[in-house]
Amino acid sequence: MLTLPRASSALRQSLAATSSLRTSRSTVLPIQRAFAHSKAARDYHIYAQPDEAKGATRPSHKYKFLKEPATVAIVGCPFSGGQGRAGVEHGPNMLISAGLVDQLTSLGWEVHYESQQSFLDIPYNPSPASSPQATGEAKVKSNDGKEDLVQRLPDPDIGRMKKPRLVSAVNEKVAQEVGSIAKKGWLPLTLGGDHSLAMGTIAGTKSKYPDACVIWVDAHADVNTPLTTDSGNLHGCPVSFLLGLDGTDVEPFNKWLSPCLKPEEIVYIGLRDIDAGEKAILKQHGIKAYTMHHVDKYGIGKVVDMALDHVNPDRKKPIHLSFDVDALDPTVAPSTGTPVRGGLSFREGHYITEAVAETGNLVAVDIMEVNPTLLDPRSVEKTVAVGCSLARASLGETLL
């Protein structure tokens, strides 16, 4: 029997609907919700506060760039347009249903969570034919080919890039949302969704913290350009747009995104599936990358120290942590779209988040590529659980 720490009843019920899988009993923390409804019932706002009777009243670490009281705003972005596999758009809802809001308040954080509707109301975003948004005439098939979708505006390829207008429009909204949260002195926690969203999350962070550095934890470098990508899937290209590499100064992205990241401001941990073109880019621009070879050779503690020394040697810069769950070995996080064997162990992945949290410099976190439609319910439960626990460790959960 699989143990899922702090599993919410909502997650257990959703899994029970499709399987007889039994989960262990666990503590479910109550949540206080304040719903601010607009005229559309689908728009809402959740606000939750820590309760001394149920957990900590402040985080275990001092997050030096954030205002008091420590506040995290969850940006749930149900987006799969940067790649071709359906289901990753359901990741944010599953992480929330697993009790993430309650888990974060128990760590001493005030938590805000907005509805995801603004990310859906985009004319290039295909909607089910039965939905209110389906007012256009452009008919497309869902990624899995099982459903007819309606798209208000067409989104043909530009060069090799697939769904460029949709990816750009969603990321522009994400950048605005993350930037707005950061400027309040809060920490934006973005739940994906595919990793093309980091184009928006990091741009948003940089709008508040121009000197922020990035720790990118992933099996893949995601630094292909529109000129080097073989697949055309833009979840493999966000870093190149942030760096402003050749081929990225292209519409519609250049209407809102300017290069905001320097090669010396990003470091990779966990790489093990790197395209030939990406290897050339990393070497040409002197971008520091610690592959699984380095993790095996030095151990994760040394690798994290070296990574921090490279991008933040005096530990004075803000840190944006972008974590793709496929950095973890598929035995740890199986329900993700591009799994690669030989990845980080459960503890290695969590050590990274714990060590970054200990610096007190963390200002933004991404948890990306949880796909709850892949594999069996047990694998889904395992992946959702690790997504939640990575978020908790980033926000100060410790083993003692």
Secondary structure, 3 states (H helix, E strand, C coil): CCCCCCCCHHHHHHHHCCCCCCCCCCCCCCCCCCCCCCCCCCCCEEEECCCCCCCCCCCCCCCCCCCCCCEEEEEECCCCCCCCCCCHHHHHHHHHHCCHHHHHHCCCCEEEEECCHHHHCCCCCCEECCCCCCCCCEEEECCCCCCEEEECCCCCCECCECCHHHHHHHHHHHHHHHHHHHHCCCEEEEECCCHHHHHHHHHHHHHHCCCCEEEEECCCCCCCCCCCCCCCCHHHCHHHHHHCCCCCCCCCHHHCCCCCCCHHHEEEEEECCCCHHHHHHHHHCCCEEEEHHHHHHHCHHHHHHHHHHHHCCCCCCCEEEEEEHHHECCCCCCCCCCCCCCCECHHHHHHHHHHHHHHCCEEEEEEECCCCCCCCHHHHHHHHHHHHHHHHHHCCCCCC
